[in-house]
Amino acid sequence: MAWPKNIEMLYIFCLALHSEITVKFLGFFIGMLLLLSIFAAGRRFFSTQLGLIAAALFVSVPVVLFELRSVYIDVPIAFFCFLNIYALIIWMRGGGRRWLVLSALFLAMAAGAKYNVLFNVVAATALVCYQLRIHEKLTTFRALLRALAYAGVAVSGLIPWLIVTYTYTGDPLFPYLSGDPLFSFLKNWFPSDRWELYNPAVVSSGLHRWGFPLSWSNLLRTLWEMHWDDVRFCGRPGPFFVLLMPLLLVAFRLHPVLARLLAYSVIYLGFWLVTTPANRYLITTMPLLCLVCAGLLQAFLQVQTPVQRGGRAIVVSCLVLMAFYNLPFLFQLRQNGKSYFNPVLDTYARKFFVEPYSRESYLNQFLWSFSAIDFMNSLPEVKRVLYVGFHDGPPLYYANFPMVYNELKVYNQFVQESSAARLLELLQENNISHLIVEQLHGMGSLLTSPQSAFVRGHLRLLWNQNAVSVYQVSPKPLPQEESEVWSYLPERMLDARVTCRRGWRVHPPSTYLGVFAAFTEPRFCIVTLDRHRIRIPVEIPDNASLQFGLGVRRHTLSTGFVCNVTVRDASGADHRVFSRYLNPGVRFDDRGWQDEVVDLSSFAGQHVEVTLSAKA
């Protein structure tokens, strides 16, 4: 157990109060409160028009919309941070000391939820010190003393979690004082092996998890690329900040409130750039930046000279174009994820309002391993279960059996072992009777790869659904199956070639792997985009067949696809072995996975290239 958890405690209360949907409604409700707070601040300090513009800008941010449809903690943190600066500005405008105390309490709530809020504490403390020294004419010493007292109240919400984290990990700021490469010079302050066990790949690389490696040359690059590269920067802030922030260059005079909001944001942004440049960590300052952008836009629209009016026409045209680009229905033309608009209401149980609420069906939509956990709960004589998957955690809340999860040293031994005999010994030594494997994270390991001799010889498949498999460990070799996996094509993707129509972008082969739902259950699959060809080299054994499922994603209802499988033999000749037309918008039977089998025995003994393609 590590990291501060104030917001998670609110979520746990909602779980106890009713169910999982209550947690999601709380996160969405707090997001709506934040939206209303932005409008209220804009109306109080400036005008109703500015408040509406700022609220509209905030709700157009793609990464914010992504968080509104999920149960992350960044939007609730942003809510308390915004209330902090809201109360602080009222105090700075003569509102009285009670607003200063209220500001510190709001910040304390946020500080007890994420370490990054310490950047907000520094920014808010700097504004308090400035106000006391410049406007209230206190001496430097007294101003600093009172500002530090403010900071002490603000971090009070974090202190209990520092104690808890130190108890569990030996590092009160886990992992930053023990092993994180971001602060390698602090590694020996609180020695702990928890980080090395948790994330050895990051530790060995010494690189940031997001953004570019820290250097002066990368600072400006980061400020530009963060708006377009949603993978490297964990989401996108959208196009409006790029269009509106340059108006600072023509702003001859900035409103005092806007200047303070901008100063607060710049201080936070400075820390963000040199530590964890993930765009979802910027959500705490996005309400302030939206108010600043709305103020700049409103001032710019009031210009009078012909040159200024010409510039105004260009800016307005760009804004209209970007507003159209961000329309909800356009998300169907682009990839889902943190980069573009996601249908927020689709993530809520719509049937919840019109018929009895099914907790199981709702959880299966978003916790793909929930069904596997539920299946394991029904099995008798389960000793210990090894969970192989994304280690932000399986749904442990629902497991009624002991699981190897937090014993990370033991877990790493399993997934890194290359000897089948030693692997079987490890399973027996640790009393492991079953495995739950997320297929996306089970590739390339002797323990979990479907084509490995260990899986074929000692793991009996009990359950497979939602891209998650459940195995029972067999100490004795299993009988030889008539049909077994010779070559698991997803694991061959690193050797694959991807080609497409001239001028179209080609991504690295590994990016064409993922877990997607074809209207029904999600499956781990190879994604073939329109007019892309994925060429996978493979050796064909005797009596071989290609078994696969064919499906179309939900948002492609308006288009039909021709899906082809072609084999290029050793002589270089192409043979189309499978072709099928799918149109889920017209044929209801095409809405789901179509399981297919293709005979490849005519290519036995050859090294061939299997080509998967789709054409709209």
ABEGO torsion letter per residue (X at the ends): XBEBAAAAAAAAAAAAABBAAAAAAAAAAAAAAAAAAAAAAAAAABBAAAAAAAAAAAAABAAAAAAAABBBAAAAAAAAAAAAAAAAAAAAAGAEAAAAAAAAAAAAAAAAABAAAAAAAAAAAAAAAAAAAAAAGBBAAAAAAAAAAAAAAAAAAAAAAAAAAAAAAGBAAOAAAAABAABAAAAAABBBAAAAAABAAAAAAGBBABEBBBBAAAAAAAAAAAAABAAAAGEBAEAAAAAAAAAAAABABBBAAAAAAAAAAAAAAAAAAABBBBAAAAAAAAAAAAAAAAAAAAAAAABABAAAAAAAAAAAAAAAAAAAAABAAAAAABBBEAABBBBAAAABBAAAAABBBBAAAAAAAABAAAAAAAAAAABBGBBBBBBBEBAAEBBAAABABBBBAABAAAAAAAAABABAAAAAAAAAAAGBABBBBBAAAABGBAAABAABAAAAAABBBABBBGGBBBBBBBABBBBBBABBBABBAAAAAAABBBBBBBGBBBBBAAAABBBBBBGBBBBBBBBBBBGBBBBBBBBBBBGBBBBBBBBBBAAAAABBBBBBBBBBBAAGBBBBABBBBBBAAABAAABEBBBBBBBAAAABGBBBBBBBBBBX
